[in-house]
């Protein structure tokens, strides 16, 4: 790319970032505070932010796991739950909660709402941006707290940390298993696809576009380009000038997307263990298909929802049973890099 083309690209991306930040500012009016405990946030606290809808079954383990890692405060937006999610979250002492009945899709799938909360409350903090069905792990997460990881990132002048979203699934039809709130989901979801990933660097935002896993194999085998992207950057030392562009797949400024090495080495990275395929997915798929709120071109994914409603068995002879983070590192799905 010539210097002139590069300068034009930088200019366009700067204005895109400003438009997205202004969009979040306008969307702030859609948020109604339920309980605001942000006065409890200390200067060095680690924050997590999430938009949820009817996630009561997942939230007890989600909160317990990330508290154990070292998250000090959670910012939640509840999007019209009717399963007790709002009532449960409002009682958690380390949670601040807002509610909205507005469109999830029209808020860029909740990103606009969370961007506004990050502008107000997350500046200067390391912040995890997660869905309720994502469990964040990293090398040595079982022995070294998240505080140790972010201190290492600070020492190495890094403001972002990447992760591969790894779809976990059971053996046998997904609805044939039993899961109760608070259970360890990985006693049910103990399998994954380990070797069918493809990756490319996106020229515009310079993020990694990764596709593969069980959803690419099972639901998008005839058109793999439609398969979900699995590369994310969920952990960022937040600044009010930052903004996510597409979920947590990419950010602006684009240097935040440089969570990989290009000189032949391996950068430290983590995993988002994805609990989408708990038994509740069968009923949830019917609701998501009807609401048409989860994809930009939702009608294109009707076949995907229909397949999930049929209670599929996602396991195959090539499936790998989950053991530990060391196994994932040995398989090349994440790396400790210089983080030792």
WONOR-V963035 format. One record per pair of residues at least 24 apart in sequence whose ideal C-beta (glycine too) atoms are under 6 Angstrom apart, sorted by sequence separation. I is the first residue (numbers start at 1). J is the second residue. D is the distance in whole Angstrom. If there is no record, write none. Layout:
I/J/D
I/J/D
This chain:
46/70/6
126/150/4
168/192/5
193/217/6
285/309/5
46/71/5
79/104/5
46/72/5
47/73/5
48/74/5
49/75/4
50/76/6
51/77/5
52/78/6
53/79/4
166/192/5
233/259/6
45/72/4
54/81/5
56/83/5
281/308/6
45/73/6
51/79/6
53/81/5
56/84/5
54/83/4
56/85/5
282/311/5
55/85/6
41/73/5
56/88/6
52/85/6
77/113/5
75/117/5
207/250/4
169/214/6
205/250/5
167/213/4
167/214/5
167/215/6
206/254/5
205/254/5
207/257/4
206/257/5
205/257/6
208/260/6
35/90/5
34/90/5
271/328/6
38/96/5
37/96/5
51/110/3
36/96/5
35/97/5
34/97/4
271/334/5
270/334/6
33/98/5
34/99/5
49/114/5
165/230/5
269/334/5
164/230/6
269/335/5
31/98/4
32/99/5
165/232/6
268/336/6
31/100/6
163/232/5
266/335/4
268/337/3
30/100/5
62/132/6
65/135/6
267/337/5
162/233/5
163/234/6
266/337/5
268/339/4
30/102/4
160/233/5
58/132/5
161/235/4
47/122/5
70/145/4
70/146/4
160/236/5
55/132/4
69/146/4
70/147/5
47/125/5
159/237/4
27/107/6
46/126/5
47/127/5
48/128/4
49/129/5
50/130/5
52/132/5
31/113/6
48/130/6
50/132/6
38/121/5
27/112/4
219/304/5
27/113/6
189/275/6
24/112/5
28/116/4
219/307/6
23/112/6
185/275/5
24/115/4
24/116/4
160/256/4
218/314/6
162/259/3
160/259/6
179/278/5
46/146/6
179/279/6
214/314/5
177/279/6
174/277/5
130/234/6
175/279/5
129/234/5
166/271/5
168/273/6
174/279/6
128/234/6
168/274/6
128/235/5
162/269/5
163/270/4
164/271/6
165/272/4
166/273/6
167/274/5
174/281/6
175/282/5
163/271/6
169/277/4
127/236/6
163/272/5
165/274/5
126/237/5
127/238/5
125/238/6
123/238/6
122/238/4
123/240/5
129/248/5
118/238/5
60/181/5
119/240/5
60/182/4
57/181/5
191/315/6
194/320/4
115/243/6
191/319/4
192/320/6
191/321/6
190/321/6
138/270/4
190/322/5
111/244/5
137/270/6
137/271/5
136/272/6
175/311/5
194/331/5
134/272/4
135/273/4
173/311/5
173/313/5
172/313/6
133/275/5
133/276/5
171/315/4
169/314/4
164/333/6
152/339/6
105/293/5
137/325/6
104/293/4
139/336/4
21/243/5
20/243/5
57/280/6
17/243/6
17/252/4
13/252/6
